[in-house]
Amino acid sequence: MPEKKFKNEFKIPPPHFYRIGPNGRVPGWYGDTAVKIVESKEGKLTPAEKRVVQEEGYVAGPYWDTKKIVTSGVGQTGKWMKKTFKESFKHHEDITRGLTKDYDTLPDYLKSELIQSVYRGDWTKSKNTRGLFNQGNIRMSAEEFLDHEEYLDPRTPQHIKNRIRSVSDALLRYADEIDGVND
């Protein structure tokens, strides 16, 4: 694949992976490379936006995800495929805010993990976890979050399990801060 230049002259390295889509193979990138590509298209990203891009990756065109849903960009599906990542991110942050008590007062590291979890659908579907969290039972919510079908399934790829675990770890870190464990 020839190198492409974007408006800030960032040279895109060879893809980390390919996905199969309606039009054939589509290149994709993870981690900091994906962040650089998205920033070259949309401008500087916030730490929470970077976290989502690092986890979701960036794919340069439509492809079928693991659930056979046509997806593109930074895990964008449906109407979000035609919108920017930042527009999609704002939508997911608004969902997170609506599901999470006192969202705007939470530390940035926890917000970042909750948003990336909403992006995957985990926080949205974790009614028991959210209930415990919203009642102030943060430590219990962290434990409950790991009682997760995909997390417990030995066939689930490790990177998915790591994403799920990172939310639980952030919840535990927050519980420790609230309890004064790290004072």
Steps between C-alpha positions, in 0.01 A plus 500: 500500500653836403553754775237772519542849638229685686468872566763504775749303285480192724617201296283197563703185564399160361177366651505298822219281366239464228125453533273353235222725381246534222774638274774254594794542738512819707813615689489576870718623784493480882655696783696819458518461123121498482494811721742681267289411196177622660670818625629566149140491377317668791752695707632444850312243708423517871644228726160324506471516120853361470410212732206400280709522182782296655255226596268506200769566243442672169397327179515695174169387351196278556555150638305230684575496871500184715122522532462531119397867524631734231738736678761761403737754648519469878242224550228716346179327390167606353450874466833559681693362202428825314598722795835593645652306786463805724126514429471130577707541815279784627194279451661217698612739773143632526375142541763439769401822678134392498579155644751609763418694816714812547687424177640851464666483844683172430876493439604508135654150507166352610298700248734377225447136597124537534473665158713234330275244670185670369663502158524118523155472659617357832409785739171548320402133545636469856189605690606333826846657488357844430245458776770419754716787376216753507414392857860569605610135518802559279709201609206263458429649157859421395456137603159475335636641174732199467201265527480554127419234242783598264752551780431152636494329159837334423444562127487880543816664362735630767481862378123499563551354847763769565249772407243355738761463776618860452153626595496288814853616588398866455197445724724342767747789474213744549368299798847514655513877451158545659596275791829687547710188441765690304524800734 
